[in-house]
Amino acid sequence: MEFIAQNMAPIMFASLILFMLIGYPVAFSLAANGLMFFFIGVLLTPYSGGAINLAWPLLYALPDNFYGSRVMSNDTLLAIPFFTFMGIVLERSGMAEDLLDTIGQLFGPIRGGLAYAVIFVGALLAATTGVVAASVIAMGLISLPIMLRYGYDRRVASGVIAASGTLAQIIPPSLVLIVLADQLGRSVGDMYAGALIPGLVLTGLYTLYIVIMSIVRPKSMPALPLEARTLGHGVVSLLIALVVAVAIAYAAYHYLVPAHGDNADILGAAVGVIFIYVVAILDRSLNINMMSRLAQQVVIVLIPPLALIFLVLGTIFLGIATPTEGGAMGAVGALAMAAMKGRLSMDVIKQALASTTRLSSFVLFILIGARVFSLTFYGVNG
């Protein structure tokens, strides 16, 4: 008895791992272990030599803990359903398919081009969805058959897709960061700012791995064949469009500085981006063909998600909006993007709402289970 009482914390932790390995849901494993070891701890308190500090009144306080500011009434956690809804709407609207097709065509002529595209699109999806499941499922269903069709090694293709999908764990607006911010008592904005650079570094390391693999094992990731490059060649046109956009943004910045001060750089960049986007839309709609097809596609496909990223993360980092407000704007922006593509319907909205409810409830149950587990774990000197 004394051995069990004085080593309750490691036994409790080992029991939690065992429950999860057996296959029990994480939320119920946490709650069940917390309650079970609470009862055992209260009974073994006389044998613990002061190592266990548990009493029945602590259990009575749990409902107040759940419905207080820690879980059910926590404003920070309100951002979770907004970001989840935004991510699922974007996934249902076909953004991943458009991005993969466009970036794949852009990098297709070089060895490992599809792998670069998967990593880049994975980072973009992470920055716009924040939901790992949405990123991994979208990337796996869309890119794996294409990569295998064009001769990619199965192990390399699977590894690249799995790695790119996990970027949603660390690149803001990650749901994991919101939960961590709540548990650590830090602001979500600070967590996002702290995770942004590591997320970009991780993306760079994945890209470096592909570079090395394309040199060491070139046959495992070949370039796209000529017949698969449907958008043709147009990188020079794309670079010219980029230079024009930067020049217009720079000119707009100097024009706006006297009136807008510190905000002139953001407004100037917005002017440059909007200008080149409108030009690409008109060029395609009116068949002017001033830009190459590749340049048109890259500009039209890339700018909306980048604008959405700024709408969400930019406003949070600049202090214009709280994470909850940024998530709400992102949800509205995702609906607008889906509507612009003609892919917004009641079925999409219903599916997004149902998935958001399930995922948000899942996170909520985990937090409640973690609260029960931590109460007992701290009480047994864990």
C-alpha positions in Angstrom: 0.0 0.0 0.0 2.7 2.4 1.0 4.6 1.8 -2.3 1.5 2.5 -4.4 0.6 5.6 -2.3 4.1 7.1 -2.6 4.4 6.3 -6.3 0.8 7.3 -7.4 1.9 9.9 -10.0 4.0 7.5 -12.2 1.4 4.8 -11.9 -1.3 7.2 -12.9 0.6 8.4 -15.9 1.4 4.8 -17.0 -2.3 4.0 -16.7 -3.2 6.9 -18.9 -0.7 5.7 -21.6 -2.1 2.2 -21.4 -5.7 3.4 -21.8 -4.8 5.4 -24.9 -2.8 2.5 -26.4 -5.8 0.2 -25.9 -7.8 2.6 -28.0 -9.9 4.6 -25.6 -10.6 8.2 -26.7 -8.2 10.7 -25.2 -10.9 12.7 -23.4 -12.4 9.7 -21.7 -9.0 8.3 -20.8 -8.1 11.5 -19.1 -11.4 11.8 -17.2 -11.6 8.1 -16.2 -8.0 8.0 -14.9 -8.5 11.2 -13.0 -11.7 10.0 -11.2 -10.4 6.5 -10.6 -7.1 7.6 -9.1 -8.9 10.3 -7.1 -10.9 7.7 -5.3 -7.8 5.5 -4.8 -5.8 8.5 -3.6 -8.4 9.5 -1.0 -8.4 5.9 0.3 -4.6 5.7 0.4 -3.9 9.1 1.9 -3.1 7.7 5.4 -0.4 5.5 3.8 1.2 8.2 1.7 3.3 9.9 4.3 2.1 13.3 3.1 2.7 12.6 -0.6 -1.1 12.7 -1.4 -3.1 15.8 -0.8 -6.6 14.8 -1.9 -10.0 15.2 -0.2 -13.6 14.9 -1.2 -14.3 18.7 -1.2 -11.9 19.1 -4.1 -14.2 16.8 -6.2 -17.2 18.9 -5.3 -15.5 22.0 -6.8 -15.1 20.4 -10.3 -18.4 21.7 -11.7 -17.5 25.2 -10.7 -14.2 24.7 -12.4 -15.8 23.5 -15.6 -18.4 26.3 -15.9 -16.1 29.0 -14.6 -13.6 31.0 -16.6 -11.4 28.0 -17.2 -13.4 26.0 -19.7 -17.0 26.7 -20.6 -16.9 30.5 -20.2 -13.5 31.0 -21.6 -13.4 33.6 -24.4 -10.1 32.3 -25.7 -11.6 29.0 -26.7 -14.3 30.7 -28.6 -11.8 31.1 -31.5 -11.7 27.3 -32.0 -15.1 26.9 -33.8 -14.4 30.0 -35.9 -11.0 28.7 -37.2 -12.4 25.2 -37.6 -15.4 26.4 -39.7 -13.0 28.5 -41.8 -10.7 25.6 -42.5 -13.5 23.2 -43.4 -15.3 25.6 -45.7 -12.0 26.2 -47.5 -11.3 22.5 -47.8 -14.9 21.8 -49.1 -14.5 24.7 -51.6 -11.6 23.0 -53.4 -8.9 25.5 -52.5 -6.4 22.7 -52.0 -7.0 21.3 -55.5 -6.5 24.7 -57.1 -3.4 25.4 -55.1 -1.8 22.0 -55.8 -2.6 22.2 -59.5 -1.2 25.7 -59.8 1.9 25.4 -57.7 2.6 21.9 -59.2 2.6 23.5 -62.7 4.9 26.3 -61.4 7.5 23.9 -60.0 6.8 21.0 -62.4 9.8 21.5 -64.7 12.3 21.0 -61.9 13.1 17.6 -60.3 11.0 17.2 -57.1 8.6 19.9 -58.3 5.5 18.2 -57.0 7.1 17.6 -53.6 7.9 21.3 -53.4 4.3 22.1 -54.3 3.0 19.8 -51.6 5.2 21.4 -48.9 4.3 24.9 -50.1 0.6 24.2 -50.3 0.7 22.4 -46.9 2.1 25.5 -45.4 -0.6 27.7 -47.0 -3.3 25.3 -45.9 -1.9 25.3 -42.4 -2.0 29.1 -42.3 -5.6 29.2 -43.6 -7.2 26.2 -41.9 -5.4 25.5 -38.7 -7.0 22.0 -38.8 -4.6 19.1 -39.2 -7.3 16.6 -40.4 -8.4 19.0 -43.2 -4.8 19.5 -44.4 -3.8 15.8 -44.3 -7.0 14.5 -45.9 -7.0 17.1 -48.7 -3.3 16.6 -49.5 -3.5 12.8 -49.3 -6.5 12.4 -51.5 -5.4 14.9 -54.1 -1.6 14.8 -54.4 -0.7 11.1 -53.6 -2.3 9.6 -56.8 -0.7 12.4 -58.9 2.7 11.9 -57.5 2.6 8.1 -57.9 1.3 8.5 -61.5 4.3 10.6 -62.5 6.9 8.2 -61.0 7.5 9.3 -57.4 8.7 6.8 -55.0 5.8 5.7 -52.7 7.8 6.2 -49.5 8.9 9.7 -50.5 5.4 10.8 -51.6 3.8 9.5 -48.4 6.5 11.1 -46.2 6.2 14.5 -48.0 2.4 14.5 -47.6 2.5 13.4 -44.0 5.1 16.1 -43.1 3.2 18.9 -44.9 0.0 18.0 -43.2 1.6 18.3 -39.7 2.5 21.9 -40.4 -1.0 22.8 -39.3 0.1 21.8 -35.7 2.6 24.7 -35.5 1.8 27.3 -38.1 -0.8 29.8 -36.9 -3.8 29.7 -36.6 -3.3 26.3 -35.2 -6.0 25.0 -32.8 -3.3 23.3 -30.7 -1.8 26.8 -30.0 -5.2 28.1 -28.9 -5.5 25.2 -26.4 -1.9 25.6 -25.2 -2.5 29.4 -24.7 -5.5 28.6 -22.5 -3.7 26.0 -20.5 -0.5 28.1 -20.0 -2.4 31.3 -19.3 -0.8 33.2 -22.2 -2.4 35.2 -24.9 -3.1 33.5 -28.2 -1.4 36.3 -30.1 1.8 35.7 -28.2 1.6 32.0 -28.9 1.0 32.7 -32.6 3.9 35.1 -32.7 6.2 32.6 -31.0 5.2 29.7 -33.3 5.4 31.6 -36.6 9.2 31.6 -37.1 9.6 27.9 -36.0 6.8 26.9 -38.4 8.5 28.7 -41.3 11.9 27.2 -40.3 10.3 23.7 -40.3 8.9 24.4 -43.7 12.3 25.4 -44.9 13.9 22.2 -43.5 11.3 20.1 -45.3 12.2 21.9 -48.5 15.9 21.4 -47.9 15.2 17.6 -47.4 13.6 17.5 -50.8 16.5 19.4 -52.4 18.9 16.8 -50.9 16.8 13.9 -51.9 16.4 15.2 -55.5 20.2 15.2 -55.7 20.9 11.9 -53.9 18.0 9.9 -55.4 16.9 11.8 -58.5 14.8 8.8 -59.7 12.6 9.0 -56.6 11.1 12.4 -57.5 11.3 13.1 -61.3 10.2 16.3 -63.0 6.8 16.5 -64.6 6.8 15.2 -68.2 6.1 17.8 -70.9 2.6 16.5 -71.7 1.6 17.1 -68.0 2.6 20.8 -68.1 -0.8 22.1 -69.1 -0.1 25.8 -68.4 3.0 25.9 -70.5 6.0 28.2 -69.8 5.4 31.6 -68.3 7.8 32.2 -65.4 9.2 35.4 -67.0 5.7 36.8 -67.3 5.1 35.9 -63.6 8.3 37.6 -62.6 7.4 40.8 -64.6 4.0 40.8 -62.9 5.7 40.5 -59.5 8.0 43.4 -60.3 5.1 45.6 -61.4 3.2 44.8 -58.3 6.1 45.7 -56.1 6.7 48.9 -58.0 3.1 50.0 -57.6 3.1 49.1 -53.9 6.3 51.1 -53.4 4.8 54.1 -55.3 1.5 53.8 -53.3 3.5 53.7 -50.1 5.3 57.0 -50.7 2.0 58.6 -51.8 0.2 57.4 -48.6 2.9 58.1 -46.1 1.9 61.8 -45.4 -1.7 60.9 -44.7 -1.5 57.4 -43.1 2.0 57.3 -41.4 2.9 53.8 -40.0 0.0 52.2 -41.9 1.2 53.3 -45.3 3.3 50.2 -45.9 0.3 47.9 -45.4 -2.0 50.0 -47.5 0.7 50.3 -50.2 1.1 46.5 -50.3 -2.6 46.1 -50.5 -2.8 48.5 -53.5 -0.1 46.6 -55.3 -1.7 43.2 -54.7 -5.2 44.4 -55.7 -3.9 46.0 -58.8 -2.1 42.8 -60.1 -5.1 40.7 -59.1 -7.5 42.9 -61.0 -5.2 42.9 -64.1 -5.0 39.1 -64.0 -8.8 38.8 -63.8 -9.4 41.2 -66.7 -6.6 39.7 -68.8 -8.2 36.2 -68.5 -11.8 37.5 -68.9 -11.2 39.7 -71.9 -8.6 37.4 -73.6 -6.1 40.2 -73.7 -3.2 37.7 -73.1 -0.9 40.3 -71.7 0.1 37.8 -69.1 1.0 34.1 -69.6 -1.6 31.5 -68.6 0.8 30.4 -65.8 1.1 33.9 -64.5 -2.7 34.4 -64.6 -3.3 31.2 -62.8 -0.7 31.8 -60.1 -1.9 35.3 -59.3 -5.6 34.4 -59.4 -5.2 31.3 -57.2 -2.6 32.5 -54.7 -3.8 36.0 -53.8 -7.2 35.1 -52.2 -5.7 32.7 -49.6 -2.8 35.1 -49.0 -5.3 37.9 -48.4 -7.2 35.6 -46.0 -4.0 34.8 -44.1 -3.4 38.6 -43.7 -7.1 39.1 -42.7 -6.7 36.6 -39.9 -3.1 36.6 -38.8 -2.2 40.2 -39.9 -4.9 41.7 -37.9 -4.0 39.6 -34.8 -0.3 40.5 -35.0 -1.0 44.2 -35.6 -3.3 44.3 -32.6 -6.3 45.3 -34.7 -8.3 42.2 -33.7 -8.3 39.6 -31.0 -7.9 35.9 -32.1 -11.7 35.4 -31.7 -12.4 38.4 -33.9 -9.7 37.3 -36.4 -11.3 33.8 -36.5 -14.7 35.3 -37.2 -13.4 37.5 -40.0 -11.6 34.4 -41.4 -14.9 32.4 -41.4 -16.6 35.2 -43.3 -13.7 35.4 -45.7 -13.8 31.7 -46.3 -17.5 31.9 -47.2 -16.7 34.8 -49.5 -13.9 32.8 -51.3 -16.2 29.8 -51.7 -18.9 32.0 -53.1 -16.5 33.7 -55.5 -15.6 30.2 -56.9 -19.2 29.2 -57.2 -18.7 26.4 -54.7 -20.8 27.7 -51.8 -24.0 25.8 -51.2 -26.3 24.8 -48.4 -24.7 21.3 -48.4 -21.3 22.8 -47.9 -22.5 25.0 -45.1 -24.3 22.1 -43.4 -21.2 19.8 -43.7 -19.0 22.6 -42.3 -21.3 23.3 -39.4 -21.6 19.6 -38.5 -17.8 19.1 -38.7 -17.2 22.2 -36.7 -19.6 21.1 -34.0 -17.9 17.6 -33.8 -14.4 19.0 -33.6 -15.2 21.8 -31.2 -17.0 19.3 -28.9 -14.0 17.0 -29.1 -11.6 19.7 -28.0 -14.0 20.7 -25.2 -14.3 17.1 -23.9 -10.5 16.9 -23.9 -10.2 20.1 -21.9 -12.7 18.8 -19.3 -11.0 15.4 -19.1 -7.6 17.2 -18.7 -9.0 19.3 -15.9 -10.1 16.1 -14.0 -6.8 14.4 -14.6 -4.7 17.4 -13.6 -6.7 17.9 -10.3 -5.8 14.3 -9.3 -2.3 14.4 -10.7 -1.3 17.5 -8.8 -2.9 16.1 -5.7 -0.7 13.0 -5.8 2.4 15.2 -6.1 2.7 14.7 -9.9 
